[in-house]
Amino acid sequence: MLLKLRRNAQITLPAGIRKAARLEDGDVLDCEVRDGLIVLTPKRLVDKRDAWFWSPEWQKAEAGAQKDIESGKVIEFESVDDLLAHLKGE
């Protein structure tokens, strides 16, 4: 598909491309040049207050926790007192 570069270096992504890429008004796209090609990649912005959750370290810990849950390596307690007693070895 050919696109025309318009005034102020603007282009319009045709509806078919937007639909195929599931793009909506207001979406953010990362733009980079790779081997002479212009590559647009949809991105989601993360609020700075929530960025810690998406760090590689935290995501690795989340994946480990999920594996523990799926394999049954968790203990459920009826109360905080039961949890504390377990931690104290009672």
Legacy VTK file of the C-alpha trace (Angstrom):
# vtk DataFile Version 3.0
C-alpha trace
ASCII
DATASET POLYDATA
POINTS 90 float
0.000 0.000 0.000
1.357 3.398 -0.903
0.997 6.382 1.428
1.700 9.980 0.526
3.855 12.145 2.777
1.872 15.342 3.216
2.629 18.813 4.455
4.443 18.877 7.812
5.606 15.292 7.121
2.220 13.800 8.014
0.782 10.507 6.792
-2.628 8.934 7.284
-2.849 5.238 8.150
-5.749 3.794 6.145
-8.677 2.293 8.039
-7.768 -1.250 6.937
-4.296 -0.965 8.452
-5.650 0.590 11.668
-8.218 -2.194 11.963
-5.705 -4.970 11.260
-3.332 -3.522 13.887
-6.265 -2.894 16.281
-5.324 0.791 16.550
-7.708 3.363 17.972
-7.691 7.153 18.148
-5.207 8.290 20.770
-3.020 5.163 20.628
0.725 5.733 20.950
3.121 4.382 18.319
6.872 3.948 18.595
8.637 4.850 15.361
12.094 3.636 14.393
14.133 3.064 11.265
15.486 -0.480 10.777
17.602 -1.248 7.740
16.045 1.653 5.868
12.466 0.664 6.787
10.149 2.784 8.920
8.651 0.553 11.614
5.665 1.666 13.709
4.965 -0.346 16.871
1.912 0.229 19.082
2.841 0.948 22.699
0.987 1.398 25.959
2.110 4.077 28.348
2.529 3.128 31.998
1.950 5.681 34.711
5.268 6.438 36.414
3.749 5.439 39.767
3.114 1.934 38.383
6.412 1.466 36.512
7.952 -0.628 39.336
5.425 -3.390 38.632
6.558 -3.691 35.015
10.292 -3.827 35.772
12.029 -7.044 34.602
12.877 -7.969 38.208
9.287 -7.624 39.426
7.876 -9.481 36.427
10.329 -12.335 37.067
9.128 -12.504 40.682
5.485 -12.419 39.503
6.150 -15.327 37.131
7.732 -17.300 39.975
4.791 -16.590 42.259
2.364 -17.703 39.551
4.263 -20.993 39.139
4.068 -21.554 42.902
0.321 -20.924 42.852
-0.218 -23.265 39.897
1.876 -26.040 41.479
0.125 -25.734 44.851
3.176 -24.435 46.730
1.022 -22.028 48.716
-0.635 -22.151 52.100
-3.958 -20.476 52.832
-4.723 -19.331 56.350
-8.067 -18.741 57.998
-6.790 -15.746 59.928
-3.802 -13.508 60.503
-3.284 -15.273 63.829
-2.979 -18.627 62.019
-0.434 -17.088 59.631
1.624 -15.654 62.487
1.530 -18.959 64.344
2.789 -20.730 61.200
5.616 -18.218 60.813
6.598 -18.704 64.452
6.571 -22.498 63.980
3.758 -23.080 66.445
LINES 1 91
90 0 1 2 3 4 5 6 7 8 9 10 11 12 13 14 15 16 17 18 19 20 21 22 23 24 25 26 27 28 29 30 31 32 33 34 35 36 37 38 39 40 41 42 43 44 45 46 47 48 49 50 51 52 53 54 55 56 57 58 59 60 61 62 63 64 65 66 67 68 69 70 71 72 73 74 75 76 77 78 79 80 81 82 83 84 85 86 87 88 89
